[in-house]
Each structure stands twice: as C-alpha cells, then as structure tokens.
Amino acid sequence: MSDVSFVRTEMLPEKEPPGSSVGVIGWMRANLFDGVINSILTILSLIFCYFVLEGLLSWTFQSVWNASSLTECREVMVATWGKTHGHACWAVINDRWLQLLYGFYPPYPAEAGVNFGEGTGSWPAYFRPNLSFVLLLIAVAPVLFDKLPRKLLIVTAVYPFLMPWLMWGGSLWGPLMVAAGFGIGLLAYRLLTPVIGGLGGIIVAIALPVIWWLFLVGSVAAGLESVVSISIPEVESRKFGGFMLSILIGVVAIGCSLPIGIVLALGRQSDLMIVKTLCVGFIEFIRGVPLITLLFVASVLLNIFLPPGTEFDIILRVLIMVTLFASAYMAEVVRGGLAALPKGQYEGADSLGLNYWQSQRLIIMPQALKISIPGIVSTFIGVFKDTTLVSIIGLLDPLGLSNAIRADAAWNGIYWELFAFIAFLFFVFCFGMSRYSMYLERKLHKGH
C-alpha cells in the first residue's frame, strides 16, 4: 500500500446552483410544491381562486358605468350580455361619488355668497375640504418621516387651528384666539415657575388658558372681527358627510387619543392614589361601555345636562366621545408596552440621576412605544373603521349616505356596488396605516 497522500493545490471553480432551486421555480418548489400534501393543497387553492376570481373579475369589469338609474343599468346589461346576473352597475358610483366623498358639503364657495373680486371667478369645487386634506398630509409627513425638513413642523403646529376654520368657516379670529390660549399657558409657566415652583406653575399654566377659552375668547374674537374681518361662509355640521366625515373623526380621534392614552397609562401606574383611582375608573368605565352607547349619550343625553340654550355642535360631541373611547384602549396598549420593559431600564434611569419626566421622555416611553406599535396601529385602524357608527345618530357617513342613495327611486335595490366602493376606500386607508407600522417596526428594529 502506498502512503503517499495527495493534496489539492487548485480549487475547483464554483458551479451555479441547479435551476430548480433558484428563481421563480426554486421559490415555487420551496413554498408551493414542497411535498405531496403541499402540492395537492396548492392545486386545490389555485382552483378555488380561479373560480372566485372568474366571477369577481367578470362582475367588476363587465359592468355598466353610464346610466341614470338601476332600471337603465339592467336594460344595458340585457342588451349587451343578455342577462343582468354577474354584472355590476357602477353607474351609481359615477352618479353619486361626490356625495359619497363629501356628503352635502357645499361644492362651490361662490354659491355660498363669497365675493372674490372682479375677474376672479370661483374657486375649484370642494376647495376647502380638499385643501384641508392636502394640509393634513403635509402636517403629518414630518411626524411620520424624520428625514423630511423639520420646518414642516410649523404646518403641523398650525393645522389643528386652521382645519376647523376651513371646514366650518366663520371668523379666523376664533381659531387664532384658541391658539393664543396655549401661548398664554406657556408664557405663564415660564414666568411663574421660578417664583411659585414647578407644581404651581403647571396649575396656573392650565387654569389661565381654560379661563381664557371659557370666558374671553368669544368676546375678544368678536371685537377683532369688527375691526378686521377675516371670515368665510359658515357650513352647518349637518351638511358634513361621506368619507370626508369619516376622515375628520378618525384623524382627530387618532391624533388626540395617543397622548391622552399615554397620560392615562402613566396615571394608572402612578403611586398617587387619587390619580391612579381616577385613571383606572375612567379606563375601566369606557372599556366596559360600547361606543354606540357613548354616541347616543353625545347625541341625545348630553344636551339634557347642559344649560338651556347651550349650542354644542353635534360633530364636536362625537369627536369628544370617540376620542375618549379610543384613549381608554390606547392607555391599555401603552401600559402593556410599559409592563414589557425590564426593571433594569427603570433602575438605569434612576442611576443616571434623571427625574421622573426625564426618564419617561428619554428612556422608558421610547422603548414602550416601540414595543406597542402593533397594538397602537391596530387601535388606530379600529377607531377609523368605527367611525361608521355615527350613522346611528343621524350623521351621514358613507354607510348612512348609501342608505340615502338607495332610498332614491332611481337606485332603489342596489347594494353591492355601494358597499364595495365604501369598502375599497376604507381598505386604502387601513392598508396604508398597516404598511406604515411595518415600515416603522423595521426602522426601529436594532437587533441587527
């Protein structure tokens, strides 16, 4: 036997992987046809999808878009395909899509008596709600994406006061005086804190704006309006409707429920018995009552407890109730994130000499909110979809308008097309929120 061993001095060239293990074929073999059982299930699923899509696509695209009534739609179907079954009548959307989006909101400012001067003509249709929506996108952009210019945060700060003026109209001095209340509170806190202490400064900074808003805003705004008039035609809340109303309620509830929920979650974990009791009582009461009950309270019972002659806008009442409802659920989501943090994070904040608010702002809350992102976004999506419940109290959201449209003799008997269009609108927004939450989770994930 030879004891001479052979040692390779040159490496063999790399070979390309088999074509059946890479690309589309490789993905299909790994995910769809990995074994006999998976192959059978894949084939059965494809057959099922084929039959569903065949009927759905033909119903969607072999349809009628131009007709003035359901009867005319059916006549066109019979003349074209010989039957009415299996074909959609999208003519109702073509005829009423503006109503589904804006409700009965006035389409042209010029029709409401606005004079733009000689040769100016009228603004585009639905200029005010469209401008509000565009400004909304600009306002939330720097909050959602940190790479955008920070100067856009000016729009974010101004938008909560500009949007009500654009939507409801009236004098611009009202929103400006409301904004001035926050300035008064901030100024009082900075001036009085060195004199009366932090707690006293906070109490005065809260009390002064409340007094300003309750007793002085109206008279001051009216006086300024008499000197310099900055106003646009008012629009009644009952004319709000459609998807515009759902966006309005959803945006306000989502934007306000998160900070309120954070405060409630911190209050529930507080060592102060009164603060903890109030927060726990509020959270458990709101979570134990259906939203539709709160909406009935806002619509019917709230006026009973108010002084006679008090005018409390119905949409404002709904906004308050939906925001409180969402805040209670948000508080529990945030509390779950706080409970998931290890005790060492709190001890580390204490070892750095940080006070309670500094540790919450710099260490505890950023980690808790990152953990709570899926639950927070799920609550946002649920709140946005729950805005359809306002149809129960007479507000014409998309579902309420669909009932009004079907009550018209021309479109009596049409269902699927209206509901499919409304579902598509809600899907676009809810899917966008879910995708953003996934993007945010990937961005904040530091495990790599």
Secondary structure as GFF3:
##gff-version 3
##sequence-region A 1 448
A	DSSP	three_ten_helix	19	21	.	.	.	ID=ss1
A	DSSP	alpha_helix	23	31	.	.	.	ID=ss2
A	DSSP	alpha_helix	36	61	.	.	.	ID=ss3
A	DSSP	alpha_helix	70	81	.	.	.	ID=ss4
A	DSSP	alpha_helix	91	102	.	.	.	ID=ss5
A	DSSP	three_ten_helix	109	112	.	.	.	ID=ss6
A	DSSP	alpha_helix	127	144	.	.	.	ID=ss7
A	DSSP	three_ten_helix	150	152	.	.	.	ID=ss8
A	DSSP	alpha_helix	153	168	.	.	.	ID=ss9
A	DSSP	beta_strand	170	171	.	.	.	ID=ss10
A	DSSP	alpha_helix	173	211	.	.	.	ID=ss11
A	DSSP	pi_helix	212	216	.	.	.	ID=ss12
A	DSSP	alpha_helix	217	227	.	.	.	ID=ss13
A	DSSP	beta_strand	231	232	.	.	.	ID=ss14
A	DSSP	three_ten_helix	237	239	.	.	.	ID=ss15
A	DSSP	alpha_helix	242	268	.	.	.	ID=ss16
A	DSSP	alpha_helix	273	287	.	.	.	ID=ss17
A	DSSP	alpha_helix	291	296	.	.	.	ID=ss18
A	DSSP	pi_helix	297	301	.	.	.	ID=ss19
A	DSSP	three_ten_helix	302	305	.	.	.	ID=ss20
A	DSSP	alpha_helix	314	340	.	.	.	ID=ss21
A	DSSP	alpha_helix	343	351	.	.	.	ID=ss22
A	DSSP	alpha_helix	356	359	.	.	.	ID=ss23
A	DSSP	pi_helix	360	364	.	.	.	ID=ss24
A	DSSP	alpha_helix	365	371	.	.	.	ID=ss25
A	DSSP	alpha_helix	373	386	.	.	.	ID=ss26
A	DSSP	three_ten_helix	387	393	.	.	.	ID=ss27
A	DSSP	alpha_helix	398	407	.	.	.	ID=ss28
A	DSSP	three_ten_helix	409	411	.	.	.	ID=ss29
A	DSSP	alpha_helix	416	444	.	.	.	ID=ss30
###
